[in-house]
Amino acid sequence: MTITEQQLLDRIHAGKLIETVDQMSPLYIEGMKRILTVSADTELISAPAYYLAAQDAPSTNAYLSAMSIIQDELGHAHIAYRLLEDLGVNKEQLIYERKAEEFKYPYAFDVPLETWAELAVANAMYDRAGFTLLGDVYKHTSFGPWKRALAKVDKEENFHLRHGETWMRKINEQPGGHAELQRAVDWMFPLTMEWFGLPDDLKKHTEQIDYGFKGSTNDQLRQIWLSTGIPFLHSLALDVPVHWDEAAQRYIFDFPFPARFVADEKRWLFAEGQSTWDEVMTRWKARGPMNKKFVDDIQRGYNELHNIRHEKKTWQEVVA
């Protein structure tokens, strides 16, 4: 029997968790697939992104700490892909057979992290975004299996952002370290603000709030990130183009947002003024410079095994 939308909403509003597919409406299933895919892809693609920067680790211990974070991220990805499998999605096809441009994750990971300082900033800012988003899901989601799984993920994402903060403090005390951090923050901070998606007045998928997939809107989540991220960055005397508006009780951007970005140069074209979200969406859909490489890195072993099996089958047909 298919549950009606009203029966589903009545269950959610009564504070009951959704546990199985037979308790979901078709719209709920499609919405949950959408948010889980973004979460899974984001965790997965962070692995090759962080691995690239880990090559610049200043010590063996630092390198191993990065590997530990990468291991965590792959585990988080597995959780989300496994839940998608329960919703009828082919996990193998989703990971190994999609085209690179079909993956759904924040554009920030398409821009290479090339130094240990950039990795530290990514942990402190990108993982803070992940912690903000998944922490909100953990508190508010109506999907029981994901809520329980996120108890582990929430703690590990907190470790990742603390790792970034610790290393940013260390780097900030080194000769030239402050300037290096500032250069990274200059291009990575606006990308982190994009992480939370379209502004609320342009948001298309309102079921994320209606169905209790999460508890806060995109703009609210941006402000939650800013409430912890900005004080930390200011504690290192890093310049961030935002200010607190006492009357509005919120952080206000002091730069054009959204804006145009030259990914190959890691440079924002703020002098050109504000861009449009349509332009941003076009950039997101086109993906960035590392998209194909990172997806190829993930899919390489699967494709090589597939080719070996194909060649073996072809040879058997020849000699038969």
C-alpha positions in Angstrom: 0.0 0.0 0.0 1.3 3.4 -0.9 1.3 6.0 1.9 -0.3 9.3 1.1 1.4 12.6 1.5 -0.9 13.6 4.3 -0.2 10.3 6.2 3.5 10.9 5.8 3.3 14.5 7.1 1.1 13.5 10.0 3.7 10.9 11.0 6.5 13.4 10.8 4.6 16.1 12.6 3.8 13.6 15.4 7.6 13.3 15.9 7.9 9.8 14.6 10.9 8.8 12.5 10.6 7.3 9.0 12.3 3.9 9.0 11.4 2.0 5.9 10.4 2.6 2.2 6.8 1.5 2.9 6.5 4.5 5.3 7.6 6.9 2.5 5.7 8.7 -0.3 7.2 8.8 -3.8 8.1 12.5 -3.2 9.8 11.7 0.1 11.9 8.9 -1.5 13.0 11.2 -4.4 13.9 14.0 -2.0 15.9 11.7 0.3 17.7 10.3 -2.7 18.7 13.8 -3.8 20.1 14.9 -0.4 21.8 11.6 0.3 23.5 11.6 -3.2 24.9 15.1 -2.6 26.1 14.0 0.9 27.7 10.8 -0.4 29.4 12.4 -3.4 30.8 15.2 -1.3 32.3 12.8 1.2 33.7 10.6 -1.6 35.3 13.3 -3.7 36.9 14.9 -0.6 39.2 11.9 -0.4 41.2 12.5 -3.6 41.0 16.3 -3.0 42.6 15.9 0.4 45.1 13.3 -0.7 46.5 15.7 -3.3 47.3 18.3 -0.6 48.5 15.6 1.8 51.6 15.2 -0.4 52.8 18.5 1.0 52.5 17.3 4.6 55.4 18.7 6.8 56.0 15.4 8.6 55.1 11.7 8.6 52.7 12.3 11.6 51.0 15.1 9.7 50.6 12.9 6.6 49.1 10.1 8.7 46.6 12.5 10.3 45.5 13.5 6.8 45.2 9.8 5.8 43.0 9.3 8.9 40.7 12.1 7.8 40.5 10.6 4.3 39.6 7.2 5.8 36.8 8.9 7.8 35.5 10.6 4.6 35.3 7.4 2.7 33.5 5.8 5.6 31.0 8.6 5.6 30.5 8.2 1.9 29.8 4.5 2.3 27.1 5.2 4.9 25.2 7.5 2.5 25.6 5.2 -0.5 24.5 2.2 1.6 21.3 4.1 2.6 20.7 5.0 -1.0 21.0 1.3 -1.8 18.1 0.7 0.7 16.1 3.2 -1.3 16.5 1.2 -4.5 19.6 2.9 -6.0 22.3 0.8 -7.7 25.4 1.8 -5.5 27.9 0.3 -7.9 26.5 2.3 -10.9 26.3 5.5 -8.8 29.9 5.4 -7.8 31.7 3.7 -10.7 29.6 4.2 -13.8 28.4 7.9 -13.7 30.2 10.5 -15.8 32.4 12.9 -13.8 30.2 15.8 -14.5 27.2 14.0 -13.1 28.6 13.8 -9.6 26.9 16.2 -7.2 29.2 17.9 -4.7 30.2 21.5 -3.8 32.2 23.2 -6.6 34.9 24.0 -4.0 36.3 20.5 -4.4 36.9 21.0 -8.1 39.6 23.5 -7.3 42.9 21.8 -6.3 44.2 22.0 -2.8 48.0 22.0 -3.4 49.6 22.9 -0.1 49.4 21.8 3.5 48.2 25.3 4.4 45.3 24.9 1.9 44.5 21.5 3.4 44.4 23.0 6.9 42.1 25.8 5.7 39.9 23.3 3.9 39.6 21.3 7.1 38.8 24.4 9.1 36.3 25.8 6.6 35.0 23.1 4.3 34.7 20.5 7.1 33.1 23.1 9.2 30.5 23.5 6.5 30.1 19.7 6.4 29.8 19.7 10.2 27.2 22.5 10.1 25.1 20.8 7.4 25.3 17.2 8.8 24.9 18.5 12.4 21.6 20.1 11.4 20.5 16.9 9.6 21.5 14.8 12.7 19.4 17.0 14.9 16.3 17.3 12.7 16.2 14.6 10.1 13.0 12.5 10.0 14.9 9.5 8.3 15.7 7.2 11.2 18.6 5.2 9.7 20.5 8.3 8.6 19.9 10.0 12.0 21.5 7.0 13.8 24.4 6.8 11.4 25.2 10.5 11.7 25.9 10.1 15.4 29.4 8.8 14.4 29.8 11.1 11.4 29.0 14.2 13.5 31.9 13.4 15.9 34.4 12.7 13.1 33.6 15.9 11.2 34.1 17.8 14.4 37.6 16.2 14.7 38.4 17.2 11.1 37.6 20.9 11.6 39.5 20.9 14.9 42.5 19.4 13.0 42.3 22.3 10.5 42.1 24.8 13.3 45.1 23.3 15.1 47.2 23.4 12.0 46.1 26.9 11.0 47.3 28.1 14.4 50.7 26.4 13.9 51.1 27.7 10.4 50.1 31.2 11.5 53.1 31.3 13.9 55.6 30.3 11.3 57.6 32.8 9.2 55.4 33.6 6.2 52.6 31.4 7.5 50.1 34.2 8.1 50.4 35.4 4.5 50.0 31.9 3.2 46.9 31.3 5.2 45.5 34.7 4.0 46.0 33.8 0.4 44.1 30.5 1.0 41.3 32.2 2.9 40.9 34.8 0.1 39.8 32.3 -2.5 38.4 29.5 -0.3 36.1 31.6 1.9 33.7 32.7 -0.8 33.6 29.1 -2.2 32.7 27.9 1.3 29.8 30.4 1.3 28.6 28.8 -2.0 28.7 25.4 -0.3 25.3 26.0 1.3 23.6 26.4 -2.1 21.1 28.9 -3.5 19.6 31.7 -1.3 16.3 30.8 0.2 14.3 32.9 -2.2 15.6 30.9 -5.1 15.6 27.4 -3.5 13.7 24.9 -5.6 13.5 21.8 -3.3 11.4 22.9 -0.4 10.7 19.3 0.6 14.0 19.3 2.6 12.3 21.4 5.2 8.7 20.2 4.7 9.7 16.6 5.1 12.1 17.2 7.9 15.3 16.2 6.0 17.0 19.1 7.8 15.9 21.8 10.2 17.5 25.0 8.8 17.3 26.8 5.4 20.4 27.5 3.2 20.7 31.1 4.4 20.3 30.0 8.1 23.0 27.4 7.7 25.3 30.0 6.1 24.8 32.2 9.2 25.4 29.3 11.6 28.7 28.6 9.8 29.7 32.3 10.0 28.9 32.4 13.7 31.8 30.0 14.5 34.0 30.4 11.4 34.4 34.2 11.6 35.5 34.4 15.2 38.1 31.7 14.6 39.5 33.4 11.5 39.6 36.7 13.4 41.4 35.1 16.3 44.3 34.5 13.8 44.1 38.2 12.6 43.0 36.9 9.2 41.0 39.4 7.0 37.6 38.2 6.1 35.2 40.4 4.0 32.2 40.2 6.3 30.9 42.3 9.2 28.3 41.8 12.0 25.2 43.9 11.6 23.9 44.5 15.1 20.5 45.8 14.0 19.9 42.8 11.7 21.6 40.3 14.1 23.4 38.7 11.2 26.7 38.7 9.3 26.7 40.8 6.1 29.1 40.2 3.2 31.4 43.0 2.2 32.1 41.5 -1.2 29.9 40.8 -4.2 28.0 37.6 -3.6 27.7 35.7 -5.7 30.7 36.6 -7.9 32.7 35.3 -10.9 35.6 33.0 -10.2 38.6 32.1 -12.3 39.3 28.5 -11.0 42.6 28.0 -12.7 44.0 31.1 -11.1 42.1 30.7 -7.8 41.0 34.3 -8.2 37.7 36.1 -7.7 36.6 38.9 -10.1 35.1 41.1 -7.4 35.8 44.3 -9.4 33.3 43.2 -11.9 30.5 43.4 -9.3 27.9 40.9 -8.4 27.2 37.9 -10.6 23.9 36.1 -10.9 23.0 32.8 -9.5 22.2 31.6 -13.0 25.9 32.2 -13.8 26.9 30.3 -10.7 24.7 27.4 -11.6 26.3 27.3 -15.0 29.8 27.2 -13.4 28.7 24.5 -11.0 27.2 22.3 -13.7 30.2 22.7 -16.0 32.4 21.5 -13.0 35.9 22.7 -12.3 39.5 21.8 -13.3 39.9 18.7 -11.0 36.5 17.1 -11.5 37.5 14.6 -14.1 40.8 13.7 -12.5 39.3 13.1 -9.1 36.5 10.9 -10.4 38.9 9.1 -12.7 41.1 8.4 -9.6 38.1 6.9 -7.8 36.8 4.8 -10.8 40.2 3.7 -12.2 40.4 0.3 -10.4 36.9 -0.6 -11.3 37.4 0.3 -15.0 40.7 -1.6 -15.1 39.0 -4.7 -13.7 36.1 -4.3 -16.1 38.5 -4.0 -19.1 40.4 -7.1 -17.9 37.2 -9.1 -17.7 36.1 -7.8 -21.1 39.4 -8.8 -22.7 39.3 -12.2 -21.1 35.8 -12.8 -22.3 36.8 -11.6 -25.8 39.8 -14.0 -25.9 37.6 -16.9 -24.8 35.3 -16.2 -27.6 38.2 -16.1 -30.1 39.7 -19.5 -29.0 36.3 -21.2 -28.5 
